[in-house]
Amino acid sequence: MLLVLAAYPVVLVTVMAAATIIALPFGGRPDENGVTGWPVADLAVELFLLACLIPVVALAVRLVLRRPVGTLASVEGRLRLRWLLLCCAVAAVCVAGYAAVLFGSYAVTSPGEPLLGTFTGAAAFAAALAVVLLLVPFQAAAEEYALRGFLMQVVGGYGADPGERMRDGVLSRVLRSPVPAIAVSGVIFALLHDYSAWAMADVAIFGLAMAWLTWYTGGLEAAVALHVLHNTVLFALSAYDGSYTDAGTGSGSWYALVGTGVEVGLYVVLVVWLARRLGVRRTVPDGG
């Protein structure tokens, strides 16, 4: 954890400085909203910075924990691609449900008022959408690797090999349960977003549900699938009116919270059902 906390700021400063240096000769000007002065370029930098969490936690796993990076992904020591693709199919249905609730609730409560702002223009929209489609999958997956992979394993590791004096104690049993790791991951995930009110509850529900699914399915695939599709849709919508410049802030709305509740609730039920039917491995194989 100390290595991650020390290395990531170095990556952060390096990438931001490089982006500024590259932008300056082309007329870019850093401001309070970004390091280049161009909204789409700043969006790309922001997403890339989050994606950099993957190599940072991978470095910690290899250098400190001395185990394969694939052990972050699942109990089988690798990303289970077939299971990931199945989860993506389920996630697509649930994200469509989220969008339907979001637009439907807004249409009922605010008839005649558009949910999205003024169209930013074809060129700006196309550029932002290209950035979203290219980088959001890595950004969302990186958050899962860092928070549902690395952080959950670090917290859970405290109860993995207790000493003789605490082997049967209450603290030992609590630490060996998935509850602390799920709670810490979900809370940290929420606190890392500059949200308030409805939006904070929204992201907390999402984070806790993804942490539980990671434990239940023995891997990150389910969480990565929903996170990638959910974020892609949200960023694509924000690309329409350029509101991605304010991404990660605000108080949200009750209908967005309801939409997330429907999306996450349906997704958890379907993934659990599918995992049981397919016999998805939840524990490390003997000798693994």
Disulfide bonds with the S-S distance in Angstrom:
none
